[in-house]
Amino acid sequence: MCGIVGLFLKDATLAPDFGTMLTDMLITMTDRGPDSAGIAIYGGADEGTAKLTVQSDTPEISFDKLAKRLRKAIKGKVQMSVKDTHAVLEFRADQMTAARAFLAEHTPDIRVMSHGSTLEIYKEVGLPRSVADRFDLRRMRGTHGIGHTRMATESAVTTMGAHPFNTGPDQCLVHNGSLSNHNAIRRKLRHLGVHIETENDTEVGAAYLTWKMQTGSTLGEALTSSLRDLDGFFTFVVGTKDGFGVVRDPIACKPAVMAETDQYVAFGSEYRALVNLPGIEDARVWEPEPATVYFWSHGAAPTTKKAA
């Protein structure tokens, strides 16, 4: 099953309502995925600043003095904001490598949810409404974001197994479906030095796209390549620093619907996820075509590309 939602704002005046809009979409997909949920939010960031979103099962212990310890390790300023089991760490962009190395070596109880300059990922086990309330997602501002409600099939119900998955700077992915060759792709990517944290097939899809872009592909080219290299049935919604993209496999058996107005572009596994959006009654509503890449980016015209 699983439920996917996505929201891309064209009109910045909707930014104060962004969290409420995306959260309501997510909660509507509860019966498609009641075991865990997550949201990736892209918001503003100061020039030259990096963000790490981290998680701990014991935040009252793990986050105590974390900013101070990290500040000492990277020899620079660190700002930290805590939301339930997650914390967002902000520091100079050129200190990302040092910060991640410190966390990996000295904080085994802390897991990295996302890294980049604008991306924050919040995800946990539990009903989507509970997850949203824990992180106060309705109050969050953003320019675009994606979300997922999970019904576990191929891996355990854990925080790390929840979506979205972040495998490259400001890149993340949510997925509805099942990849049949994810074990082979995982082995190949690990052999190439790509870090994959879990046994979830969706993380393999995310890592594959990151690897393709690291080797010179655009996001559109990477999504097109996924139609050739990834076996199974899937709908991917991908977030980047500037926008988000959608692709369905050539059979397209998983449900998907999109809506576009002058103010936003929205995606949902079902139309009912979109019904409360402003102006939805006047939106252009359509089902994404099979084997077709759609992408919207701030400052650029939308693109649609049918795979050969």
C-alpha positions as CSV (number, residue, x, y, z in Angstrom):
1,M,0.0,0.0,0.0
2,C,1.7,3.1,1.3
3,G,0.7,6.7,0.7
4,I,2.7,9.5,-0.9
5,V,2.0,13.2,-1.0
6,G,3.9,16.2,-2.4
7,L,3.5,19.9,-2.5
8,F,5.4,22.5,-4.5
9,L,4.5,26.2,-3.9
10,K,4.5,28.6,-6.8
11,D,3.0,31.4,-4.7
12,A,5.2,32.4,-1.8
13,T,2.2,33.9,0.0
14,L,1.1,30.3,0.8
15,A,4.3,29.7,2.8
16,P,2.6,30.3,6.2
17,D,0.1,27.6,5.4
18,F,2.5,25.1,3.9
19,G,2.9,23.0,7.0
20,T,-0.9,22.7,7.5
21,M,-1.5,21.9,3.8
22,L,1.1,19.1,3.6
23,T,0.3,17.7,7.0
24,D,-3.4,17.4,6.1
25,M,-2.5,15.6,2.9
26,L,-0.3,13.2,4.8
27,I,-2.9,12.4,7.5
28,T,-5.5,11.7,4.8
29,M,-3.3,8.8,3.6
30,T,-3.3,7.1,7.0
31,D,-5.2,4.0,5.9
32,R,-2.6,3.5,3.2
33,G,0.2,3.4,5.7
34,P,-0.5,3.3,9.5
35,D,2.8,2.1,10.9
36,S,5.1,5.1,10.4
37,A,5.2,8.4,8.6
38,G,7.6,11.2,7.6
39,I,7.8,14.5,5.9
40,A,10.7,16.2,4.1
41,I,10.5,20.0,4.2
42,Y,12.5,22.4,2.1
43,G,12.8,25.9,3.6
44,G,15.0,28.9,3.5
45,A,18.6,28.8,4.6
46,D,21.4,31.4,5.1
47,E,24.0,31.5,2.4
48,G,26.9,29.2,3.3
49,T,25.0,27.4,6.0
50,A,24.5,23.6,6.3
51,K,21.9,21.6,8.1
52,L,21.9,18.1,9.6
53,T,18.7,16.6,10.9
54,V,19.4,13.9,13.5
55,Q,17.4,11.5,15.5
56,S,17.8,9.6,18.8
57,D,15.6,7.2,20.7
58,T,16.9,8.9,23.9
59,P,16.9,12.6,23.0
60,E,17.0,13.9,26.5
61,I,20.4,12.1,26.9
62,S,21.8,12.2,23.4
63,F,21.0,15.9,22.7
64,D,22.3,17.1,26.0
65,K,25.4,19.2,25.3
66,L,25.4,17.9,21.7
67,A,25.8,21.4,20.2
68,K,28.6,22.2,22.6
69,R,30.5,19.0,21.8
70,L,30.0,19.5,18.0
71,R,31.1,23.1,18.3
72,K,34.3,22.0,19.9
73,A,34.9,19.3,17.3
74,I,34.4,21.4,14.2
75,K,35.8,24.6,15.8
76,G,32.9,26.7,14.7
77,K,29.4,27.9,15.7
78,V,26.6,25.4,15.9
79,Q,22.9,26.1,16.4
80,M,20.6,23.4,17.5
81,S,16.8,23.2,17.6
82,V,15.1,20.1,19.1
83,K,11.7,18.7,18.1
84,D,10.8,15.6,20.0
85,T,13.2,12.8,18.9
86,H,14.8,15.0,16.2
87,A,17.2,17.9,16.3
88,V,18.4,20.2,13.5
89,L,22.0,21.2,13.7
90,E,23.2,24.3,11.6
91,F,26.8,25.3,11.0
92,R,29.0,26.5,8.1
93,A,28.6,24.5,4.9
94,D,32.4,23.7,4.7
95,Q,32.2,21.9,8.1
96,M,29.7,19.2,6.9
97,T,32.3,16.5,6.5
98,A,33.8,17.2,9.9
99,A,30.4,17.3,11.6
100,R,29.3,13.9,10.1
101,A,32.7,12.3,11.0
102,F,32.3,13.5,14.6
103,L,28.7,12.1,14.8
104,A,29.7,8.8,13.3
105,E,32.7,8.3,15.6
106,H,31.4,9.7,18.9
107,T,27.6,9.5,18.9
108,P,26.5,5.9,18.1
109,D,23.1,6.6,19.6
110,I,22.4,9.4,17.0
111,R,21.2,8.7,13.5
112,V,21.3,11.2,10.6
113,M,17.9,11.8,8.9
114,S,19.0,14.3,6.3
115,H,21.8,16.6,5.3
116,G,22.1,19.6,3.0
117,S,21.4,23.3,3.1
118,T,17.6,23.6,3.1
119,L,16.3,20.0,3.8
120,E,14.8,18.8,7.1
121,I,13.4,15.3,7.4
122,Y,11.1,14.3,10.3
123,K,10.0,10.7,10.5
124,E,8.9,8.2,13.2
125,V,7.0,5.0,13.9
126,G,3.3,5.6,14.7
127,L,0.1,6.9,13.0
128,P,0.6,9.9,10.7
129,R,-1.4,12.2,13.0
130,S,0.7,11.2,16.0
131,V,3.9,11.8,14.1
132,A,2.7,15.2,12.8
133,D,1.7,16.3,16.3
134,R,5.0,15.2,17.8
135,F,6.9,17.4,15.4
136,D,4.4,20.2,15.2
137,L,4.5,19.9,11.5
138,R,1.5,22.2,10.9
139,R,3.6,25.1,12.0
140,M,6.4,24.6,9.6
141,R,7.0,26.9,6.7
142,G,8.5,25.7,3.4
143,T,8.7,26.1,-0.3
144,H,8.1,22.5,-1.2
145,G,8.1,19.1,0.4
146,I,7.1,15.4,0.2
147,G,5.6,13.0,2.7
148,H,4.9,9.3,3.1
149,T,2.7,7.0,5.2
150,R,4.1,3.4,5.3
151,M,2.6,0.0,5.5
152,A,5.7,-2.2,5.9
153,T,6.2,-5.1,3.6
154,E,9.8,-5.9,2.9
155,S,11.5,-4.6,6.1
156,A,10.8,-4.0,9.8
157,V,8.8,-1.1,11.2
158,T,11.5,1.2,12.5
159,T,12.4,4.9,12.4
160,M,15.2,4.2,9.9
161,G,12.9,2.1,7.7
162,A,10.4,4.9,7.5
163,H,10.3,7.3,4.5
164,P,11.6,9.8,3.2
165,F,15.1,8.6,2.5
166,N,18.0,11.1,2.1
167,T,21.0,9.8,0.2
168,G,22.6,13.0,-1.2
169,P,22.7,16.7,-0.2
170,D,19.2,18.1,-0.3
171,Q,18.0,15.0,-2.1
172,C,15.3,12.6,-0.8
173,L,12.8,10.1,-2.1
174,V,9.5,8.5,-1.2
175,H,8.1,5.4,-2.9
176,N,5.0,3.4,-3.3
177,G,5.5,-0.1,-4.7
178,S,8.1,-2.8,-4.6
179,L,11.5,-3.2,-6.3
180,S,12.3,-6.8,-7.2
181,N,16.0,-6.3,-7.8
182,H,16.9,-4.1,-4.9
183,N,19.3,-6.6,-3.3
184,A,21.4,-6.8,-6.5
185,I,21.3,-3.0,-6.9
186,R,22.3,-2.6,-3.2
187,R,25.3,-4.9,-3.6
188,K,26.4,-3.0,-6.7
189,L,26.1,0.4,-5.1
190,R,27.9,-0.6,-1.9
191,H,30.7,-2.0,-4.1
192,L,30.9,1.4,-5.7
193,G,31.2,3.0,-2.3
194,V,27.6,4.3,-1.9
195,H,26.5,4.3,1.7
196,I,23.2,2.5,2.3
197,E,21.9,2.4,5.9
198,T,18.9,0.0,5.8
199,E,17.4,-3.0,4.1
200,N,14.5,-1.0,2.8
201,D,14.1,-1.2,-1.0
202,T,13.2,2.5,-1.2
203,E,16.6,3.6,0.2
204,V,18.1,1.6,-2.7
205,G,16.0,3.6,-5.2
206,A,17.1,6.9,-3.5
207,A,20.8,5.8,-3.4
208,Y,20.6,4.8,-7.1
209,L,19.4,8.3,-8.1
210,T,22.0,10.0,-6.0
211,W,24.7,7.8,-7.6
212,K,23.5,8.6,-11.1
213,M,23.6,12.3,-10.4
214,Q,27.0,12.1,-8.8
215,T,28.3,10.5,-12.0
216,G,26.9,13.3,-14.2
217,S,23.2,12.7,-14.8
218,T,20.6,15.3,-14.2
219,L,17.7,14.4,-12.0
220,G,15.6,13.9,-15.1
221,E,18.2,11.6,-16.7
222,A,18.5,9.7,-13.4
223,L,14.8,9.1,-13.2
224,T,14.7,8.0,-16.8
225,S,17.5,5.6,-16.2
226,S,15.6,4.2,-13.2
227,L,13.0,2.9,-15.6
228,R,15.6,0.7,-17.3
229,D,17.7,-0.4,-14.3
230,L,15.1,-0.8,-11.5
231,D,12.7,-3.8,-11.8
232,G,9.3,-3.9,-10.2
233,F,6.4,-1.6,-9.8
234,F,6.9,1.8,-8.3
235,T,5.9,5.5,-8.1
236,F,8.8,7.7,-7.0
237,V,8.4,11.3,-5.8
238,V,11.8,12.9,-5.4
239,G,12.7,16.1,-3.6
240,T,15.7,18.4,-4.5
241,K,16.9,21.7,-3.3
242,D,15.0,23.5,-6.0
243,G,11.9,21.4,-6.7
244,F,10.4,17.9,-6.9
245,G,9.9,15.2,-9.6
246,V,7.6,12.3,-10.2
247,V,8.0,9.1,-12.2
248,R,5.9,5.9,-12.4
249,D,7.1,2.6,-13.8
250,P,5.9,1.6,-17.4
251,I,3.0,-0.5,-16.0
252,A,1.9,2.2,-13.5
253,C,-0.3,-0.1,-11.4
254,K,0.1,2.0,-8.3
255,P,-2.4,4.9,-8.0
256,A,-1.3,8.5,-8.4
257,V,-2.9,11.8,-9.1
258,M,-1.6,15.4,-9.6
259,A,-3.2,18.8,-9.4
260,E,-1.8,22.2,-10.6
261,T,-3.0,25.7,-10.1
262,D,-1.3,29.1,-10.4
263,Q,-0.3,28.7,-6.7
264,Y,0.9,25.2,-6.4
265,V,1.5,21.7,-7.8
266,A,0.4,18.8,-5.6
267,F,0.7,15.0,-5.7
268,G,-1.2,12.3,-3.9
269,S,-1.6,8.6,-4.0
270,E,-5.3,9.3,-4.2
271,Y,-7.4,12.4,-5.1
272,R,-8.8,12.6,-1.5
273,A,-5.4,13.7,-0.3
274,L,-5.8,16.9,-2.4
275,V,-9.5,17.8,-1.8
276,N,-8.8,20.4,0.9
277,L,-6.2,22.4,-1.0
278,P,-7.2,25.9,-1.8
279,G,-8.6,26.3,-5.3
280,I,-8.6,22.6,-6.0
281,E,-12.0,22.9,-7.7
282,D,-10.3,25.0,-10.4
283,A,-7.1,23.0,-10.6
284,R,-5.9,21.0,-13.6
285,V,-6.1,17.4,-12.3
286,W,-4.6,14.4,-14.1
287,E,-3.0,11.0,-13.6
288,P,0.7,11.0,-14.3
289,E,1.5,9.0,-17.4
290,P,3.5,5.7,-17.2
291,A,7.3,5.9,-17.8
292,T,7.1,9.7,-17.9
293,V,9.3,12.1,-15.8
294,Y,7.7,15.2,-14.4
295,F,9.7,17.9,-12.7
296,W,9.0,21.4,-11.2
297,S,11.7,23.7,-10.1
298,H,11.7,27.3,-8.7
299,G,13.0,29.7,-11.3
300,A,12.6,27.2,-14.2
301,A,9.8,26.0,-16.5
302,P,8.2,22.7,-15.6
303,T,9.5,19.7,-17.7
304,T,7.8,16.5,-18.8
305,K,9.8,13.8,-20.6
306,K,8.5,10.5,-21.9
307,A,11.1,7.8,-21.6
308,A,12.2,6.2,-24.9
